[in-house]
Amino acid sequence: MATPVASKLGPDLRPSSRRKHQAIVDAARQVFLEQGFSATTMDMIAESAEVSKRTVYKHFDDKHSLFAAVVRMLCDKVVPPSLHEMEIDNSEPLTVLTRLAVQILSNLYAREQIALLRVVVTESQGFPELGALMYEQVEHTEDLIREYLMTQRNKGTINLPDPELAASQFLGLIKTDLQLQLLFERRKRVSKFEIQRIAETSVDLFLNGTAVR
């Protein structure tokens, strides 16, 4: 579950303010992803949210802070904050890594995430903080995988000399080139069946390799 976007008014909003805040966040997400950062104005967001521009500024200092909040919210959707949320106790590594791969890919290849990546790539030269925000999601994902791999290595269920490198390799393995195909519109969508197949074959390759034993 994604972390809620905070208002600068604090967490204890009145019901009417909470509704307006959510309307602003929803409108900002839609307008930013459709128009990009540079072309979007606070007036456009206020109009889409059906609130005054003054109300938008009550909740967010400026367009940069609102855009950064939306980017962080969307990035947080890709993976859970911890593996405990996946209820994986006593599951085999094959099961855990396959479930994790399916979750990552299902979110990573979603239309909204591809639109976000397109905006960040376009706008990051003028707004370099965006690249850093998005890369935090990559680092969090790798941390999550590395933590699990280290736990399993300590249990003796897998043999990995370098869990940190292996976490990066695992993420690269499951992503294939579909993210680029979607980004450049060589593909429009990826089916659930294809995601499941990619997850299963990638995890099998990661855990078992290709050598004949």
QUICORNOR-V12508 format. One record per residue. PSI is psi in whole degrees, 0 to 359 (none if undefined). OMEGA is omega in whole degrees, -180 to 180 (* if undefined). Layout:
# QUICORNOR-V12508
psi->PSI omega->OMEGA
psi->PSI omega->OMEGA
This chain:
# QUICORNOR-V12508
psi->134 omega->-178
psi->147 omega->176
psi->131 omega->180
psi->146 omega->178
psi->124 omega->-175
psi->147 omega->172
psi->148 omega->178
psi->352 omega->175
psi->350 omega->179
psi->175 omega->-175
psi->338 omega->-174
psi->74 omega->-179
psi->148 omega->171
psi->155 omega->-178
psi->319 omega->-180
psi->320 omega->178
psi->324 omega->178
psi->318 omega->178
psi->318 omega->179
psi->319 omega->179
psi->315 omega->179
psi->323 omega->177
psi->321 omega->178
psi->314 omega->180
psi->314 omega->-179
psi->318 omega->180
psi->318 omega->180
psi->317 omega->178
psi->314 omega->-178
psi->313 omega->-176
psi->316 omega->179
psi->316 omega->-178
psi->330 omega->179
psi->320 omega->-172
psi->342 omega->-173
psi->169 omega->-177
psi->311 omega->-174
psi->320 omega->-176
psi->345 omega->-178
psi->139 omega->175
psi->160 omega->177
psi->331 omega->175
psi->318 omega->179
psi->318 omega->179
psi->316 omega->179
psi->317 omega->180
psi->317 omega->180
psi->325 omega->-180
psi->350 omega->-178
psi->44 omega->174
psi->171 omega->177
psi->156 omega->177
psi->327 omega->177
psi->321 omega->179
psi->321 omega->178
psi->316 omega->-179
psi->342 omega->174
psi->329 omega->-176
psi->335 omega->-177
psi->140 omega->-176
psi->318 omega->-176
psi->181 omega->-178
psi->323 omega->-180
psi->314 omega->-177
psi->325 omega->178
psi->317 omega->179
psi->316 omega->179
psi->322 omega->179
psi->319 omega->179
psi->317 omega->179
psi->314 omega->-180
psi->319 omega->179
psi->315 omega->-179
psi->322 omega->178
psi->324 omega->-179
psi->343 omega->180
psi->339 omega->-169
psi->316 omega->-179
psi->155 omega->178
psi->156 omega->177
psi->329 omega->178
psi->161 omega->180
psi->345 omega->179
psi->331 omega->-180
psi->342 omega->-178
psi->358 omega->178
psi->63 omega->-174
psi->9 omega->-177
psi->132 omega->176
psi->11 omega->176
psi->151 omega->178
psi->151 omega->178
psi->323 omega->179
psi->317 omega->-179
psi->314 omega->-177
psi->311 omega->-177
psi->327 omega->177
psi->316 omega->178
psi->318 omega->179
psi->318 omega->180
psi->317 omega->179
psi->317 omega->-180
psi->314 omega->-180
psi->311 omega->-176
psi->320 omega->180
psi->320 omega->179
psi->321 omega->-177
psi->325 omega->-178
psi->3 omega->177
psi->148 omega->-177
psi->320 omega->-179
psi->320 omega->-180
psi->324 omega->177
psi->320 omega->177
psi->319 omega->178
psi->314 omega->180
psi->319 omega->-180
psi->317 omega->180
psi->315 omega->-178
psi->317 omega->178
psi->319 omega->-179
psi->319 omega->-170
psi->350 omega->-170
psi->335 omega->179
psi->319 omega->178
psi->345 omega->-178
psi->71 omega->-172
psi->339 omega->178
psi->333 omega->-179
psi->314 omega->179
psi->319 omega->179
psi->319 omega->179
psi->317 omega->-177
psi->325 omega->-180
psi->336 omega->174
psi->324 omega->179
psi->320 omega->177
psi->315 omega->-180
psi->319 omega->179
psi->319 omega->179
psi->315 omega->179
psi->321 omega->178
psi->318 omega->-179
psi->314 omega->-180
psi->316 omega->-179
psi->318 omega->179
psi->316 omega->180
psi->316 omega->-179
psi->321 omega->179
psi->320 omega->178
psi->316 omega->-180
psi->325 omega->177
psi->317 omega->179
psi->331 omega->177
psi->346 omega->-179
psi->14 omega->-179
psi->338 omega->176
psi->161 omega->-179
psi->101 omega->-179
psi->118 omega->179
psi->334 omega->-176
psi->83 omega->-178
psi->329 omega->-179
psi->312 omega->177
psi->321 omega->-179
psi->325 omega->179
psi->318 omega->178
psi->319 omega->179
psi->320 omega->179
psi->314 omega->-179
psi->318 omega->178
psi->324 omega->-178
psi->315 omega->-176
psi->334 omega->-176
psi->332 omega->-174
psi->212 omega->179
psi->13 omega->-175
psi->328 omega->179
psi->318 omega->178
psi->322 omega->178
psi->319 omega->178
psi->321 omega->-180
psi->318 omega->-178
psi->11 omega->176
psi->31 omega->169
psi->337 omega->175
psi->150 omega->178
psi->327 omega->-177
psi->165 omega->176
psi->128 omega->-176
psi->160 omega->176
psi->322 omega->179
psi->317 omega->-179
psi->320 omega->178
psi->316 omega->179
psi->318 omega->-180
psi->317 omega->178
psi->316 omega->-180
psi->312 omega->-177
psi->313 omega->-178
psi->325 omega->180
psi->317 omega->180
psi->320 omega->178
psi->316 omega->178
psi->319 omega->-179
psi->316 omega->-176
psi->327 omega->-171
psi->344 omega->-179
psi->195 omega->-178
psi->357 omega->-178
psi->141 omega->176
psi->125 omega->-178
psi->none omega->*
